[in-house]
Amino acid sequence: MLGLIGKKLGHTRIYDASGMITPVTVVQVGPNRVLQVKTAESDGYSAVQLGFGDQKPQRIAKGKLGHLKKAGANTEGKEAMQGVQRIREFRNFNKEVKAGDLLGADLFAPGDQVDCIGITKGRGFEGVVKRHKFGGGDASHGAKGWRRRPGSIAPGSTPGWVDKGKAMPGHMGQVRRTVQNLEVVQVSNEDGVLLIKGSMPGAEGDYVIIRESKKRPKGWVRPALREKGKATSKKK
């Protein structure tokens, strides 16, 4: 499964030939350095380990520096190394690569469907109305002080406890989330940038993972277009 590590740069909009607006998220995905290639024979499974982002050698643990040196990264001096700050492993990588290779935005093409994985924005401590979309209590008819409260959370007798997983106030956000089946609208390999339709988890500047869609991999065609193609071929 193809994938890249990237950084969410922000949001914008683009126009097509007919003047239609498409909202997109700008993600910097290049370059990604191949740090290790795992095989079923040597490691028991097939995977490719990628690195992204610059980091100075003096800020990296010595054990990690040795691993990066095997991948061809220049660990000497004080200059920031390219593609080593964030490391992620992608199993069953569909592209033939070797350690030291640099991958860019051209790994994907316009029209590809991708899954975007990131950490949602942290919202701090929130009540049930904002955190779980509770409706709250009445604002009138003598219901004083219950406008944003959850109400009863459990019986006082049997069973006498609060069920696990009950929607309650608490810390909101700062969790890993995946948005599936987003479309790649434009690819700029020179700038190492992907323009992806829609939004994805995380704030601007956060690291994200862009991988080939599990439900709509490369070569996937919409059912309506597939049936239309079959009908056209039958007429011929």
C-alpha positions as semicolon CSV with decimal commas, in nm:
position;residue;x (nm);y (nm);z (nm)
1;M;0,000;0,000;0,000
2;L;0,151;0,330;-0,109
3;G;0,191;0,605;0,146
4;L;0,384;0,917;0,243
5;I;0,446;1,123;0,554
6;G;0,355;1,489;0,515
7;K;0,292;1,820;0,684
8;K;-0,040;2,002;0,667
9;L;0,034;2,352;0,537
10;G;-0,315;2,501;0,521
11;H;-0,628;2,539;0,310
12;T;-0,712;2,714;-0,014
13;R;-0,939;2,679;-0,317
14;I;-0,878;2,614;-0,684
15;Y;-1,086;2,675;-0,996
16;D;-1,140;2,435;-1,285
17;A;-1,189;2,527;-1,650
18;S;-1,560;2,590;-1,598
19;G;-1,501;2,819;-1,300
20;M;-1,616;2,571;-1,033
21;I;-1,450;2,612;-0,693
22;T;-1,293;2,314;-0,514
23;P;-1,179;2,356;-0,151
24;V;-0,847;2,178;-0,094
25;T;-0,594;2,109;0,181
26;V;-0,229;2,173;0,094
27;V;0,003;1,898;0,218
28;Q;0,381;1,895;0,182
29;V;0,488;1,534;0,128
30;G;0,834;1,559;-0,024
31;P;1,089;1,444;0,009
32;N;1,036;1,117;0,198
33;R;1,355;0,916;0,249
34;V;1,346;0,535;0,236
35;L;1,522;0,429;0,557
36;Q;1,467;0,054;0,545
37;V;1,310;-0,210;0,325
38;K;1,175;-0,515;0,510
39;T;1,102;-0,845;0,338
40;A;0,915;-1,160;0,434
41;E;1,237;-1,361;0,418
42;S;1,440;-1,141;0,655
43;D;1,176;-0,979;0,878
44;G;0,869;-1,199;0,843
45;Y;0,665;-0,936;0,661
46;S;0,695;-0,688;0,376
47;A;0,721;-0,317;0,459
48;V;0,900;0,007;0,375
49;Q;1,016;0,250;0,643
50;L;1,002;0,617;0,542
51;G;1,138;0,931;0,706
52;F;1,024;1,291;0,662
53;G;1,139;1,630;0,790
54;D;1,477;1,781;0,866
55;Q;1,659;1,729;1,194
56;K;2,006;1,814;1,324
57;P;2,225;1,511;1,409
58;Q;2,295;1,636;1,764
59;R;1,924;1,613;1,840
60;I;1,899;1,246;1,741
61;A;1,983;0,949;1,965
62;K;2,301;0,761;1,874
63;G;2,117;0,436;1,810
64;K;1,887;0,611;1,567
65;L;2,184;0,781;1,399
66;G;2,337;0,439;1,328
67;H;2,012;0,325;1,171
68;L;1,996;0,639;0,955
69;K;2,357;0,596;0,845
70;K;2,271;0,254;0,700
71;A;2,003;0,426;0,491
72;G;2,262;0,660;0,340
73;A;2,179;0,969;0,545
74;N;2,469;1,206;0,603
75;T;2,506;1,195;0,983
76;E;2,832;1,392;0,993
77;G;2,854;1,762;1,077
78;K;2,586;1,988;1,221
79;E;2,378;2,047;0,910
80;A;2,016;1,933;0,931
81;M;1,955;1,593;0,773
82;Q;1,676;1,556;0,521
83;G;1,391;1,312;0,577
84;V;1,467;1,181;0,926
85;Q;1,252;1,370;1,179
86;R;0,933;1,163;1,149
87;I;0,956;0,790;1,077
88;R;0,666;0,571;0,967
89;E;0,639;0,216;0,834
90;F;0,409;0,125;0,544
91;R;0,333;-0,243;0,495
92;N;0,296;-0,410;0,154
93;F;0,441;-0,110;-0,030
94;N;0,345;-0,136;-0,400
95;K;0,654;0,037;-0,537
96;E;1,001;-0,111;-0,574
97;V;1,241;0,102;-0,368
98;K;1,573;0,066;-0,188
99;A;1,724;0,229;0,118
100;G;1,834;0,586;0,049
101;D;1,577;0,659;-0,222
102;L;1,382;0,983;-0,204
103;L;1,008;0,974;-0,276
104;G;0,799;1,276;-0,364
105;A;0,448;1,390;-0,447
106;D;0,456;1,208;-0,784
107;L;0,389;0,884;-0,595
108;F;0,024;0,988;-0,637
109;A;-0,160;1,129;-0,937
110;P;-0,463;1,358;-0,979
111;G;-0,781;1,156;-0,934
112;D;-0,630;0,907;-0,686
113;Q;-0,828;0,836;-0,370
114;V;-0,634;0,858;-0,043
115;D;-0,686;0,812;0,331
116;C;-0,554;1,094;0,550
117;I;-0,449;1,017;0,909
118;G;-0,373;1,282;1,170
119;I;-0,416;1,396;1,530
120;T;-0,719;1,616;1,586
121;K;-0,688;1,959;1,746
122;G;-0,687;1,958;2,125
123;R;-0,989;2,141;2,271
124;G;-0,913;2,099;2,640
125;F;-1,184;2,013;2,896
126;E;-1,531;2,042;2,743
127;G;-1,883;1,969;2,856
128;V;-2,126;1,721;2,702
129;V;-2,295;1,979;2,476
130;K;-1,978;2,058;2,283
131;R;-1,802;1,723;2,327
132;H;-2,092;1,488;2,250
133;K;-2,350;1,721;2,089
134;F;-2,602;1,684;2,373
135;G;-2,916;1,893;2,339
136;G;-2,907;2,011;2,702
137;G;-3,204;2,086;2,924
138;D;-3,493;2,328;2,889
139;A;-3,423;2,699;2,915
140;S;-3,767;2,772;3,058
141;H;-4,059;2,619;3,253
142;G;-3,874;2,629;3,582
143;A;-3,568;2,432;3,464
144;K;-3,306;2,647;3,630
145;G;-2,937;2,566;3,591
146;W;-2,983;2,265;3,358
147;R;-2,928;2,427;3,019
148;R;-2,596;2,251;2,943
149;R;-2,601;1,960;3,187
150;P;-2,618;1,591;3,085
151;G;-2,901;1,490;3,319
152;S;-2,919;1,144;3,476
153;I;-2,615;0,923;3,411
154;A;-2,720;0,607;3,603
155;P;-2,986;0,471;3,844
156;G;-2,927;0,511;4,217
157;S;-3,028;0,153;4,303
158;T;-2,988;-0,137;4,058
159;P;-2,726;-0,172;3,914
160;G;-2,592;0,124;4,108
161;W;-2,297;0,220;3,889
162;V;-2,219;0,421;3,577
163;D;-2,173;0,212;3,261
164;K;-1,832;0,217;3,095
165;G;-1,818;0,442;2,792
166;K;-2,091;0,676;2,918
167;A;-2,075;1,011;2,739
168;M;-1,942;1,252;2,999
169;P;-1,755;1,584;3,017
170;G;-1,380;1,551;2,971
171;H;-1,078;1,614;2,749
172;M;-1,183;1,674;2,389
173;G;-0,966;1,619;2,081
174;Q;-0,597;1,520;2,060
175;V;-0,685;1,176;1,922
176;R;-0,582;0,990;1,606
177;R;-0,846;1,001;1,333
178;T;-0,865;0,883;0,970
179;V;-1,061;1,051;0,691
180;Q;-1,115;0,808;0,405
181;N;-1,158;0,841;0,030
182;L;-1,035;1,197;-0,028
183;E;-0,945;1,288;-0,385
184;V;-0,605;1,415;-0,497
185;V;-0,683;1,720;-0,711
186;Q;-0,335;1,845;-0,807
187;V;0,024;1,722;-0,773
188;S;0,328;1,951;-0,770
189;N;0,638;1,733;-0,759
190;E;0,872;2,034;-0,788
191;D;0,735;2,180;-0,463
192;G;0,665;1,840;-0,307
193;V;0,300;1,936;-0,253
194;L;-0,035;1,757;-0,286
195;L;-0,368;1,941;-0,312
196;I;-0,632;1,714;-0,159
197;K;-1,003;1,786;-0,182
198;G;-1,174;1,850;0,151
199;S;-1,031;1,865;0,503
200;M;-0,832;1,631;0,726
201;P;-0,753;1,606;1,099
202;G;-0,494;1,833;1,257
203;A;-0,390;2,195;1,276
204;E;-0,172;2,375;1,025
205;G;0,186;2,254;1,067
206;D;0,086;1,913;1,206
207;Y;0,229;1,594;1,058
208;V;-0,014;1,369;0,871
209;I;-0,001;1,039;0,688
210;I;-0,127;1,017;0,330
211;R;-0,181;0,659;0,216
212;E;-0,351;0,486;-0,073
213;S;-0,721;0,441;0,000
214;K;-0,806;0,098;0,140
215;K;-1,157;0,106;-0,006
216;R;-1,069;0,278;-0,334
217;P;-0,711;0,182;-0,435
218;K;-0,536;0,291;-0,754
219;G;-0,734;0,189;-1,063
220;W;-1,067;0,213;-0,880
221;V;-1,356;0,337;-1,097
222;R;-1,691;0,464;-0,973
223;P;-1,966;0,200;-1,017
224;A;-2,176;0,433;-1,236
225;L;-1,884;0,492;-1,473
226;R;-1,798;0,121;-1,470
227;E;-2,152;0,024;-1,575
228;K;-2,151;0,298;-1,839
229;G;-1,826;0,158;-1,980
230;K;-1,971;-0,193;-1,993
231;A;-2,280;-0,069;-2,177
232;T;-2,063;0,118;-2,430
233;S;-1,849;-0,189;-2,495
234;K;-2,159;-0,405;-2,553
235;K;-2,294;-0,158;-2,814
236;K;-1,964;-0,176;-3,002
